[in-house]
Amino acid sequence: MQSDDNDLRDKLKRLGSNLAWAWDFGAQSVFRDLDPERWESGGHDPMAQLGTLTDAELDAAARAHDLHPRVDRLLLEHAHYLERRTDWGPTRAGVLAGGPVAYFSAEFGLHESLPIYSGGLGVLSGDHVKSASDLGLPLVAVGLLYAGGYFTQHFDATGWQHETYPTVDPEVQPLSLVHDSTGQPLRIQLSTREGILHAGVWEANVGRIRLFLLDSDVEENDEQDRGLTARLYGGDRHMRARQELLLGVGGVRALHAMGIRPGVYHLNEGHSAFAPLEATRELMAREGRSFADASFQVASRTVFTTHTPVPAGHDRFEPDLVEQQLGPLRDALGISERELLGLGRVRPDDGHETFCMTVLALKLSHRANGVSALHGQVSRKMWTCLWPGRPEQDVPIGHITNGVHLPTWLAPAMSRVYDEVLPLGWRRAQAEPSTWAPIERVEDLTLWTARTSLKEELIRFVRHRAPERARLRGEDESVAKAMESALAADRLLIGFARRFATYKRAGLVLDDLDRLDRLVNHPERPLTLIFAGKAHPKDDGGKAVLQRVFQVSREPRFLGKVVLLEGYDIAVGRQLASGVDVWLNNPRRPLEASGTSGQKVVLNGGLNCSIPDGWWAEAYDGMNGFSIGTGGVHMDPNVQDARDAVDLMHTLEDEVVPLYYDRDEHGRPHRWLTRVRRSIATLAWRFNSDRMVKDYAAGLYLPAAGLELADFRHL
């Protein structure tokens, strides 16, 4: 018996050691069955859970849930997945195997149990890597290991956000320390004017993709530098500059130290823009090229994706700080301080202009893109200053619209619906419109049953979490009791969950509370609202919006009908995206670069109600969701906000609510479900990350690797 338990434990560790379990229903159900309560309370972390289970508990779970054959089957399926060579990547982009894509990102949102992400950028990076794995695309990923992760959110009794930081212990994560050829832990060294910065490297297996995370918490560093990778987006400008030095320069050195020679560099946002400088230095040293020649060659193999039209989203550093951190690298490149600083300036010789990482990335890459069609237009206008004399439409910034990783965000109930109606093997053909066409034939009863079950699951989640957190805050017991009966399956449920940046205008729907009261408490057609999201620790404006939502949710007329969930993370986002009827998105156009949360809702049969910004500007066709206004932009943002608030309430009152409550003789909203089917059929194939990664490979990676258009036109 002891031998069987140890054998099962070893197999479960093998299963949990590759993050592919994070998008495998079968693997997650096995870990859940080990101890459902421990699985939920432990943040869905299989390795941590295994570390606390006794042999007796493991044996009891194995007997109760027939775990041995289930785990054996999962390991066989996993081995087949890792070895499969018939996927899109090996057959259509296998040439990249000789020089894989090196994908750099400051954050990776792979799963809630590994908190090295803050929001949309990280989740997008995680979905990109997962689809690269599913497609078999030759790619390695590079990031930082944040020992303190990103913060855990708590509200005080007034609704003000406070932050605590978890401990990310790599020893209990599915991470392994990278060693050098002598068997010693690999060390990367970076020279700065302040001295030498050291870093170790951890590896995570994300399906077929290797993710390398640099870690400054090594004994060779002083105390300050050991804390350099402690927190994501923490600290001051000095810390941010050193983090980005480690990510870009250190990331390239780590890959070379492991014998990995990328054929393409992909900079996901400007945080990693120092990487091409190190790649240039290495090429100069290896082949004796000049800086001009080597930097041109590296730029031809570099892809840059910009994610934000908001000025605060583009890191800028003072010249002295740049020289302090990059001085030794500049010496090795053989360029002057003026030349280096000029690479990060719109006006190279303007000594008053700060050094911008986005400008550096645009100058050091020959291919750049925004993350939606509208964002591409905005980016061309924003950066036309770098190409004086060129018409705006000729500025070389294209677009590839973001998508989401279907297996990660698709709920089991909807997955079963698709398995019944879509073609065999539909997941591997998810980026084809023909794959989704049969959804139009799904009966109302089937679709409504699946949707109702997901909504009820979300309501159970809210009724457990919300009162628990209210009691921990010391709120009146009447509040906790109201939360125990919050929301209702027969009421229209609208969700809003994302980063609480002020331009996303989470409070827009609260602009006229008396009008909202009439909607929420309508005797025949009531609606309910659920909010979740984090504000950056230094964003008091975003925190004030959160506080307003919290305080409105405590008013007697809204208690239990407007809910703000504490502790937003991937798990909460997944629960909301699968359970709400409508996803609300009302950013101040055109400041939403893409947005992907609504794409997750599409997969699960919810409808989007959005400002025509980001991805929705190219997605809405009049019958696959709802549009708030027509996309007008007023020069005065206050006027625009007021107009959009009015348009939002009109859309809810005149379109969303009436359609949802228009029921047939069976009590089902036939016209609503028709719109749901239309949403899935027209959007699911376009806005998934398999399509997105294929677009990157065909349109950017293969050309950057030196292939001509004719070589990949057939893709």
N, C-alpha and C positions, 0 to 999 in steps of 0.2 A: 504493500500500500504506500509506504514511504517513497519507494522508487517511482511509483506511478505519479505521486504528487509532485516529486521533483522534476519528473519528465514533463508533466503538464506545465509546471511553473516555467521551465526553460523554454517550452514552446510558446507560451504566452509572452515571455520576454522577447523572443524573436519576433513575434507578431507586432508587439508594441514598439520595437526598436526602429521600425520604419514608419514614418508619418503617413504612409498610404492608408493606414487604418482610419485616419481622420476623415476620409471620404468613402468609407466602406461600411454600409449598414450592417453587414454580417459581423464584421470585427467589433464594431461598437456594441452590438447586442450581446456578444460574448463577454466583453468587459463589464457591461451593465449587469449581466446576470451573475457575475461574481459576487456582487453586493450592491443592489440598486441604490440604497441610501448612501453608501460610501461613495459610489460613482457620482451622484449628484452633489453631495457636500464637498467632494474633493476636486470639483472643477473638471470632471471628465478626463482625469489624468491616469492612463492605464499603468504607467510605470510607478507612480506614487502609490496607486492602489495595490499593486502587487507587493510593494514593499511593506505594507501593513497587514496583509492577509496571512493568517497562520496556516499551517498545513492542514489542520482540522477544518478550518473554514473553506479552504480551497477544495478539499475532498468533498465536503457537503455540497458545495456549489456544483462541482463536477457531476455528482450523482443526480442532483435535482434537475439539472439543465442539460444533461447529456453532452458535456463539454468536449470530451476527448475526440469524438468523430467530427464535431463542428470545427474544432481548432485544426485538426489534421487537414480537413478540406480547405479551410482558409489559407493554410500555409502552402498547399499545392496550388491554389488559385493565384496566390501572391507570387510564387516562383514562376508560374507561367506568365504572369503580367510583366515581371522584370525581364524575362528572356524573350518576349514577343518581338518579332522583327517584321511583322506584316502591317504595322501601323503607318500612319501618314508620314511621320518623320523619317524613318529609315528608307521608305520608298520614294519620297518626294524631296527630302532635304538631307539625305544621308551624306552628301558632300561636306556638310558642316562637321562631320565627325572628326575630320582631320584637324580642324581648328574650331572648337565649339564656341557658341555664343557665351560670353561672360556677362551675366546680368547683375548689375550693381543696384542695390536699393538700401536706403537707410533703415527700412523697417520691412518685416515680413509677417503678415497676418495669416498664419497657417492653421492655428487652432487656439482656442481660449486657454489651453493649458500651457502654452508657450507665449507669455505676454511680452513679445518684442515688437509690438505694433501699437499704433495709436488710433488709426482710423482708416479712411478710405484708401490712402496710398498704400498702406501696409497690406490691407486685404486684397487690393488689386495685385500687388506683388506676389502674394501667396497664391492667388488664383492663376496668375501667369505661370508660375513655376509648376503648379499642379497640372495645368493643361499641357505644358511642355512635356511633363512626364507621361501623361495619357497618350499624347501624340507620338512619343518617342523622339522628340526633337533634341539634337545634341546641344545641351546647355548646362552650364554650371552657374551657380548663384553665389553672390558675395554680400555679406551684411555685417552687422556688429552684434555681439552678445551683450545684452543689457542686463547686468546682474540684478538691478532693481526694476527691470521691466518698464512698463508704462504704468501710471498710477491706477490704484483702485479707488473708485468714487464713493464718497459718503456725503449725505446731506445732514446738516444740523436741523434743529427744530424750526428754523426760519426758512429752510430751503436753500441755504448757501452751501455751495460745493466745497468739500475738503478732500485732500488727497493723502493716501498712504501708499507706500511702495512695497510690492511683494519682493520676495527673494527668489531669483531664478538660479537654482543650484544645478549646474550642468551635470553633476554626478547622478542626479535622479531624473534627468531629462533624456529623451532619446538622442543623445549627443555623444560623440566619441572624440577624444583628444587626438589631433593630428600629430604624428611623429615624423622626424626626419630620417634620412637613410641610415643613421647610426642607432636608431631606436630611441632617441631622446625627443622630448616634446619640441615640436617645431617652434622656432622663435623668429619673428620678423623684427627688424630694427629700422627705425626711421630717425634720421638726423635732423634736428632743428637748431635754431640759434640758441635755444634753451637747453640743449643737450639731446641725449638719445632717448627715444621712446621705444619701448619693447611691447610685443604682443604675442600671445599664443593664438592658436587656431583650433576651433571646434568644427566638427562635421556633423551635419544632420542629413539623413537620407530621406528625401521627399519623393517617394516612389522611385522613379529611375533617375531623379535629379540629385546631384550633390550640392548641398548648401553649406558654404563655409562662413563661419562667424568669428570675427576677430575679437579678441578679449585682452584688454589692457591690465586686467587684474592678475599680474604675474610678479614674482618676487624681485625681478630685476628692476622694476619701476619703483619710484618713490611713492609715498602715500597719495599724493595728489594725482599722479598719473594712473595709479591703480584704480582710482575712482572715475577715470575718464569715461569708461563705458558703463558706468553705473546706471544712468538713466537716459531714456530716449527723449530727445529734445529738452534736456535739462541744462542747467547751468547758464553761464553768460556767453558772450561772443567768443571769448578766448577758448572756452571748453568746446563750443560748437565748431570752431575752426580746427581744433585738434582732432575732434571726432571725425570731421570730414577729411582731414589729412589721413587718418588711419583707415577710413573706409576706402578712399580712392587710391592713394599711393600704397598704403599697406595691403589693400586687397590685391592689387596687381602683383606686388612682390610675393604675396602668399601663393598666388596661382603659379608664378614662375618657380618658386621654391619647391612646389609639388610636381613640377614638370608639366604643368598645363599651359599650353600656348594658345590663347584664344585667337580665333579667326575674326571675331567680331566683338566689339565692346558695346554693350547697351547700358547707357546711363539713364536710370529711371529717376528723373528729377535731378536738379542741380547739385544735390548733396554729394554726389560722387564725381563731380567734374574735375577733380585733381587726377583722376585715373589716367586720362590720356597723356598728361605730363610725364607720369612715371613710365608709361608704355613708350613714349618718345625717348626718354632717357635710356631705357633698356635697348631700344633699337639703335640708337646712336652708339652705345657702347659695344653692341654685338656686331654691327656692320660698318662702323666708322662713318656714318652719315652725318651731315650737318643738321642743325636744329630745324631749319626750314624744310629740308627734304624729309627728315624723319617725321616731323609733326604733320606734314601733308599726308604721308603714307598712313599714319595712325588715324588721322581725321577721316580718311577715306574708308576706314574700317570701323568707324564709330557712329552709333545711333544714339540720338538724344530725344527723350520724351519729356516734354514739359507738361505739368499738371495743373497749373493755376494761373489765372489772369489777375489774381489779387496781389498787389505789390508786396504785402507783408510775407507772401509765400516764397519770395526769392531772397535767399541769404546774401547779405552784403557784409564785407569786412573792411576795416580801415587799413590803409597801406602798410602801416607799421606792423600790424598783426600778420599780414600776408608775408612780409619779409621775415618776420620772426619765425614763422612756421615753415615757410617754403624756401628760405634762403639757401640752405645747402643743396636742395634739389635744383634751384635756379643756377647755382654755381656749376653743377654737373651738366646742366643743359647748355651752358655757355652763353646765356643771355643776360642782359642788364636788368636791374630792378625796374627801370622804366619800361622795358619791353614786356616783362612779366606782368606788371600792373596793367599795361595797355591791353593785355589779353582779356582782362576782366572788366574793361570799361567800354562804354559806347563811344566816348571820345578819348582815345588812347592817351593823349597828352594832357588831359585835364586833371591837374593835381588835386582838385577839390572833389572829384568823383570817387565814390567808394568802389571797391572791387566786388563785382556781382558774379556769383557762381553760375547763374543762368546765362549771362553774357559769355563767360568762359566756356561753358558747355556748347553754346551755339557756334562759337568761333573754332572750337576744336573737334567739331563733328560735321561731316558732310551731309548727314541725313538727320532731319529733325521732324517731330510731329507733335500735334496736339492730340487730345483724347476724345474728341467728337468733331463733327463737321463744323459746328458753330465755334467751338474752341479753336479750331484751326484758323478760322477767319479772324477771331479776336487776337490770336497770337501773331498772325502776320501783321495786323495793324499795330500791335503793341511793340513789335521788334523791327518794324520797317526802318527804324533809325540805324540799324546795323548794316543796311544795304542802301545807302543814299543813292538816289537817282533811279532806283527800281520802282516800278509801280507796285502798289500794295499786293495785288494779286500774284505778282511774280516773286514775292519773298519766299525763299525755299523752306517753308515750314508746311508740311502736309498734315494729315490727320489719320488716325486709326481709332475708331470709337471703341471704348472699353467694353468688356463683357465680363460675365461672372462664371465661375466654375460650377457647372451643373450638378455633379455628384455631391459637392459640398453643401449646396444651398437647397437642393430639392428634398422635400419631406417625403418620408416613406409612403404616406397615403396617396400622394399625387404620383409618385413613382409607380405604384401599382396600377393606377389608371392608365398611365402611358404604356406600361408593359402589356396591358390588355389590347390596346388599340393601335399603337404605333408598330412599324415594321420590326421584325426580329433584328437585333443588333443596332437598334436605333441610337443608342448612346454614342456609338462610334461614328454615326452619321448625323450628329445633332446639329451641325452647321449647314445642313442642306434644307432648303424650304420644303422639299417634297416629303421629308421625314415627318414633318409636323402636320401636313395637310389632313391626315385622317382624324385629327382631333375634332374637326367639325362634325364628325359623326357620333361623338360621345353623347349619350343620353343625359338629359337633365338630371335624372335621379342619381346616376353614377357620379356625376360631377358635384352635385349638391351634397351628396352624402360624404364625399371626400372632403369638401370644403367645410362642412359642418363639424366633422371630426377634428380637423386642424384648428378650427376656431375654438372648440371646446377644450382642446389641449392647451391652447394659449391662455384661455380664461383660468384653467386650473393652475397654470404656472403663475399667473398674476395673483390669484387669490392665496397662493402659498407665500410668494415672495413679498408682496406689498405689505400685508399686515405684520409679517415678521420684522421687516425693516422699520415699520412705524413704531413697533414696541421697543426695538433697540434704541430708537431715537428718543424714547420717553414721551411720545405723543399720547394724547388722551385715548383711553381705551375705546371710545366711541369711533375714533378714526380707524383703529385697527379692525373693529367690528364691521365698519362700512366696507373696508377693503376685502373682507372675507366674502362679501357678496358682490364685489365690484364687477362691472360689465355684465353682459348677458348674451347668450347665444342667439336670441331672437332680435337683437338690436344691431343696427348697422355699426360696424366697428372700424374706425379710421385710425391708422397708425402713422406716427412721425418719429423716426429714430435716425440720428446721424450726429456728427460733430456739431456742437452748438456754437459755431461761428456766427457772428451777428448778421452777416450777409445772407445766411440761410433762413433767417426770419422765422424761427420756430414759433414766435409769439404772434404771427400775423393773424391766425385764426382766432386769437383772443382780443383782437382790436376792438370789437363791439360785443361786450359781454352780455348785454341784454338780448341781442340778436342770437348769440350763441346759446343762451339760456332757452330761447324758444325752440331751437333745434334739438338741444340735448334732452329737454323735458317735454317734447311734443307728445301728446297723449296717445297718438296712433303710430307715429313714424319717428321715434327717437333715434338719435345717434349717440355714440360714445367715442371718446378720444383716448388714445394711449400714447404717451411720449416716452422717449428714452434718448440719452445722449450725454456726451461729456463736453465740457469746455476746457480749453487749454488752461493749465494752472495759472498762467499769467494773464489770461484773458478775462478781466473783470466784467467787460461788456457781455461776453458769453455767459458768464456766471450769473449776471443779473437777469438775463433772459430765462435761464434755468429756474432761478428763484421765483420769477413771476409765474411761470408755469406751475411750480410747486404750490405757491400761495393761492392761485386760482383753483387748483385741485382740492384745496382745503375749504373753499367756500361751501356752505351747506347745500346750495343748489347744484353744485358740481361734484360733491363728494361721492366717490365710487363710480362716477360717470366720466370724469376727466382724471386720468391716472398718469403720474410720472413715476417710472420705474427707476430705482437706484441701481448703480453697478453695471452700467452699459458695457458690454463686451461682445465678442463674436457669438457667444452662446445666446445672449439676449437678442441680438440682432437676428439670428437664425430663427428663434422662436417667433418673433414679431413678424418677420417677412413671410413666414408660412401660415400665420393665423389670421391676419387682418383681412377685412373685406376690401379696404381701399388704402393705398399708400399715398400720403400727402407729401408734396414736395413744392416749396414755394420760395426758392432763392430769388435774390434780386438779379434779374437778367442783366447782362450776360456773364455773371460771376461764377456760375456753376460750370466747371470745365467739362465734366461728364456726369458724374453721379452714377452709382451702380446699385444702390439699395433697391430702387424700384424694379430693376431687372430681376432681382431675386424673387420679388413678389410675383412677377409674370409667371415664373416657373411653377409657382404654387397656386395659381388660379386666382390671385387677387388682381384688382384693377388699379391703375395709376391715375392720380388726379394731380396734375403738375403744371407749373409754369412752363411754357415752351422754351426751356433752356437745357443746355447740355445734351444728353442722349435723347431726351424726350422731344426736342425740337426736330429730330429726324425720325422719330418713332411713331408719333401720333398721326393716325390717319382719319380721325373723326369718329371711328367706330370701335377702337381698341382700348379705350380708356376715356379720360376727361382732360380737357385743357382749361387752365385758368387764364382767361384773357387771350389776346391774340399776339402777344410778344412785343408790344410797344414798350419803348424805353424813354422815359422822361428825363430831361437834363437835371431836374431837381429830384434827388432820391426820395425826399419826403413826399413829394407829389406821387411819385411812382409807387411808394409803399401804400399810400392811401388808396390809390386806384386799384392796386392789386388786392388789397384787403376786401374792397367792395366786390371785385370780380370773383374772388374766392367764395364769398358767401353766396353770391348769385349762383355759382356753379354747384355748390352743395344743395342749396334750396330748390333750384329749378331743374337740375339734371341728376345728380347723384342720388339724393334721397328718394325722389319719385320713382326712379328706375329700380332701385333696390326693393322698394315695398310694393311694386306692381306684381302681384302674385296671380298665378293661374288657378284652375280649379283644384289642383293638387297642393296648393300652398307653396309653390316654388316660383322663383322670379325668372321666368323663361327668357325675357328680353335681356335681363342682367347676365344670365348664363350664356346667352348668344354672344354678348360682348366679351365675356371671359374667353370663350372659345376663339373669338377673333383675335384677342390679345395674344393668346398662346401661339396660334397659327402664324401670325405675322411678326412676332417679336422674339420668340424663344430661339429660333434658328439664327437670328442676327446678333443678338446681344448675349452670347455666351463666349467664354474665354477660349474655347477651341477655335472658333472663327477668328477671334482676335489674334491669337498666336499664329495661326496660319497666315493672316494678313501681314504680321510682322515678318514672318519667315519669307514669304513670297515678295513682299514689297520693299523690305529693308535689309533683312539679314543676308539673303542670298546676293543681292546687288553689292552689299558692303563686303562680302567675301570675294567679290570679283567676278561673279557670274553676270552675263549679259541678259537682257530682258528675254531673249529667245529661249534661254535655258530654263526659265521658270514660268513662262507664259501658260504652260499646260497645267500649272497647279491650280 
